């Protein structure tokens, strides 16, 4: 059995955060392990508040999991501050060397609630510890300190791979781009339209994490994650959809 872990906020609506990540992992036939980083008060249309979980508490939840299960991939969602992320990553790496992290830097809820405004220097210090960062355009601006999201993603790619999501790109809507040190790979929109979803960014990053845990290489994992997310968007006209996927396993990871 393959495992992946999510460090994310508990969204009671089930559309985003920890619950959405676990649903996504299981649709990929990956056993999902979950660690709560924040208790939120929200629905799929309104964000009312958050209570942050401390780094010590997050680590206390996560350590028994990585010590008992072969967790090689971990997705990180909302966390109170970049310094908390750095502390958690260091503790998990000490317990399980080689664990790989995908960071979805959720700075603002889809309903408009701002989680924090950490300066870009704080983010830059943790990027070398991450395999993949999945910001939208505005998050790439905020994290890089540059006025253009594409330039920001390209700058941060000197430290880790960056998948710039297309949902908020002003000139290239729907186009995702994977920035690596020496290459840029575009993933065009799938279809002409899709139903918007609460937590779609969480689903994309969790799906990429699951694809990596299934044995796919990064570019293929991003492509598969985008395809999965489109299927999720089209699963229902409501703001929370259904998680279903026909998983194709590669030869290195038989079911």
Secondary structure in CASP SS format (residue, H / E / C, confidence):
PFRMAT SS
TARGET T0000
AUTHOR 0000-0000-0000
METHOD secondary structure of the structure
MODEL  1
X C 1.00
X C 1.00
X E 1.00
X E 1.00
X E 1.00
X E 1.00
X E 1.00
X E 1.00
X E 1.00
X E 1.00
X C 1.00
X C 1.00
X C 1.00
X C 1.00
X C 1.00
X C 1.00
X H 1.00
X H 1.00
X H 1.00
X H 1.00
X H 1.00
X H 1.00
X H 1.00
X H 1.00
X H 1.00
X H 1.00
X H 1.00
X C 1.00
X C 1.00
X C 1.00
X E 1.00
X E 1.00
X E 1.00
X E 1.00
X E 1.00
X E 1.00
X E 1.00
X E 1.00
X E 1.00
X E 1.00
X E 1.00
X E 1.00
X C 1.00
X C 1.00
X C 1.00
X C 1.00
X E 1.00
X E 1.00
X E 1.00
X E 1.00
X E 1.00
X E 1.00
X C 1.00
X C 1.00
X H 1.00
X H 1.00
X H 1.00
X H 1.00
X H 1.00
X H 1.00
X H 1.00
X H 1.00
X H 1.00
X H 1.00
X H 1.00
X H 1.00
X H 1.00
X H 1.00
X C 1.00
X C 1.00
X C 1.00
X C 1.00
X E 1.00
X E 1.00
X E 1.00
X E 1.00
X C 1.00
X C 1.00
X C 1.00
X C 1.00
X C 1.00
X H 1.00
X H 1.00
X H 1.00
X H 1.00
X H 1.00
X H 1.00
X H 1.00
X H 1.00
X H 1.00
X H 1.00
X H 1.00
X H 1.00
X H 1.00
X H 1.00
X C 1.00
X C 1.00
X C 1.00
X C 1.00
X E 1.00
X E 1.00
X E 1.00
X E 1.00
X C 1.00
X C 1.00
X C 1.00
X C 1.00
X E 1.00
X C 1.00
X C 1.00
X C 1.00
X C 1.00
X C 1.00
X E 1.00
X C 1.00
X C 1.00
X C 1.00
X C 1.00
X C 1.00
X H 1.00
X H 1.00
X H 1.00
X H 1.00
X H 1.00
X H 1.00
X H 1.00
X H 1.00
X C 1.00
X C 1.00
X C 1.00
X C 1.00
X E 1.00
X E 1.00
X C 1.00
X C 1.00
X C 1.00
X H 1.00
X H 1.00
X H 1.00
X H 1.00
X H 1.00
X H 1.00
X H 1.00
X H 1.00
X C 1.00
X C 1.00
X C 1.00
X C 1.00
X H 1.00
X H 1.00
X H 1.00
X H 1.00
X H 1.00
X H 1.00
X H 1.00
X H 1.00
X C 1.00
X C 1.00
X C 1.00
X C 1.00
X E 1.00
X E 1.00
X E 1.00
X E 1.00
X C 1.00
X C 1.00
X C 1.00
X C 1.00
X C 1.00
X C 1.00
X C 1.00
X C 1.00
X C 1.00
X C 1.00
X C 1.00
X E 1.00
X E 1.00
X E 1.00
X E 1.00
X C 1.00
X C 1.00
X C 1.00
X C 1.00
X E 1.00
X E 1.00
X E 1.00
X E 1.00
X C 1.00
X C 1.00
X C 1.00
X C 1.00
X C 1.00
X C 1.00
X C 1.00
X C 1.00
X C 1.00
X C 1.00
X C 1.00
X C 1.00
X H 1.00
X H 1.00
X H 1.00
X H 1.00
X H 1.00
X H 1.00
X H 1.00
X H 1.00
X H 1.00
X H 1.00
X H 1.00
X H 1.00
X H 1.00
X H 1.00
X C 1.00
X C 1.00
X C 1.00
X C 1.00
X H 1.00
X H 1.00
X H 1.00
X H 1.00
X H 1.00
X H 1.00
X H 1.00
X H 1.00
X H 1.00
X H 1.00
X H 1.00
X H 1.00
X H 1.00
X H 1.00
X H 1.00
X H 1.00
X C 1.00
X C 1.00
X C 1.00
X C 1.00
X C 1.00
X C 1.00
X C 1.00
X C 1.00
X C 1.00
X C 1.00
X C 1.00
X C 1.00
X C 1.00
X C 1.00
X C 1.00
X C 1.00
X C 1.00
X C 1.00
X C 1.00
X C 1.00
X C 1.00
X C 1.00
END
